[in-house]
Amino acid sequence: MLPYGHPRSSFDLVTEAEATYLRDGHTIVDRMNRETAEKKVEEMRAEVRRVCREARKDIAELLRSRCNDRTVPSRYR
């Protein structure tokens, strides 16, 4: 409990100063958590882009191996 401030009424459990102190503390923690989450999301998106690039290469190799001169006529390639 902070050494200053008085409850506004008999129904308040904490003083205005305590409420402000707690709210500011939670705001800082929430901001830090958001920044951490945004960093993780960016890392995950980079990983997804990398996996998609590799998958595109694999799919292109598969199509090239299956769609050659013998299996697909040139007018359809």
C-alpha positions as CSV (number, residue, x, y, z in Angstrom):
1,M,0.0,0.0,0.0
2,L,1.3,3.4,-0.9
3,P,1.9,5.8,2.0
4,Y,-0.3,8.5,0.6
5,G,-3.8,8.9,-0.7
6,H,-7.2,8.1,0.7
7,P,-10.1,6.1,-0.7
8,R,-12.6,8.2,-2.5
9,S,-15.5,6.6,-0.6
10,S,-16.0,3.9,1.8
11,F,-16.6,1.4,-1.0
12,D,-13.2,1.8,-2.6
13,L,-10.7,-0.9,-1.8
14,V,-7.6,1.0,-2.9
15,T,-6.7,4.7,-3.1
16,E,-6.5,6.6,-6.4
17,A,-2.7,6.7,-6.1
18,E,-2.6,2.9,-5.7
19,A,-4.9,2.4,-8.6
20,T,-2.8,4.7,-10.8
21,Y,0.4,2.9,-9.7
22,L,-1.1,-0.5,-10.5
23,R,-2.6,0.6,-13.8
24,D,0.7,2.1,-15.0
25,G,2.5,-1.1,-14.0
26,H,0.2,-3.3,-15.9
27,T,0.4,-1.0,-18.9
28,I,4.1,-1.4,-19.0
29,V,3.9,-5.1,-18.7
30,D,1.3,-5.3,-21.4
31,R,3.4,-3.2,-23.7
32,M,6.4,-5.5,-23.1
33,N,4.3,-8.6,-23.8
34,R,3.0,-7.0,-27.0
35,E,6.5,-6.2,-28.2
36,T,7.6,-9.8,-27.4
37,A,4.6,-11.2,-29.2
38,E,5.1,-9.0,-32.3
39,K,8.8,-10.2,-32.5
40,K,7.7,-13.8,-32.3
41,V,5.1,-13.3,-35.0
42,E,7.7,-11.7,-37.3
43,E,10.0,-14.6,-36.7
44,M,7.2,-17.1,-37.4
45,R,6.3,-15.2,-40.6
46,A,9.9,-15.3,-41.8
47,E,9.9,-19.1,-41.1
48,V,6.7,-19.5,-43.1
49,R,8.2,-17.5,-46.0
50,R,11.3,-19.7,-46.0
51,V,9.3,-22.9,-45.9
52,C,7.1,-21.7,-48.8
53,R,10.2,-20.9,-50.9
54,E,11.6,-24.4,-50.3
55,A,8.2,-25.9,-51.1
56,R,7.9,-23.9,-54.4
57,K,11.3,-25.3,-55.4
58,D,10.3,-28.8,-54.6
59,I,7.0,-28.5,-56.5
60,A,8.8,-27.0,-59.5
61,E,11.3,-29.9,-59.6
62,L,8.5,-32.4,-59.4
63,L,6.6,-30.8,-62.3
64,R,9.7,-30.5,-64.4
65,S,10.5,-34.2,-63.8
66,R,7.0,-35.3,-64.7
67,C,6.2,-32.9,-67.5
68,N,8.9,-33.7,-70.0
69,D,8.8,-34.2,-73.8
70,R,7.6,-37.8,-73.5
71,T,4.7,-37.2,-71.1
72,V,3.3,-33.9,-72.2
73,P,3.3,-32.5,-75.7
74,S,5.0,-29.2,-76.2
75,R,1.8,-27.4,-77.1
76,Y,0.6,-28.0,-73.5
77,R,3.7,-27.1,-71.6
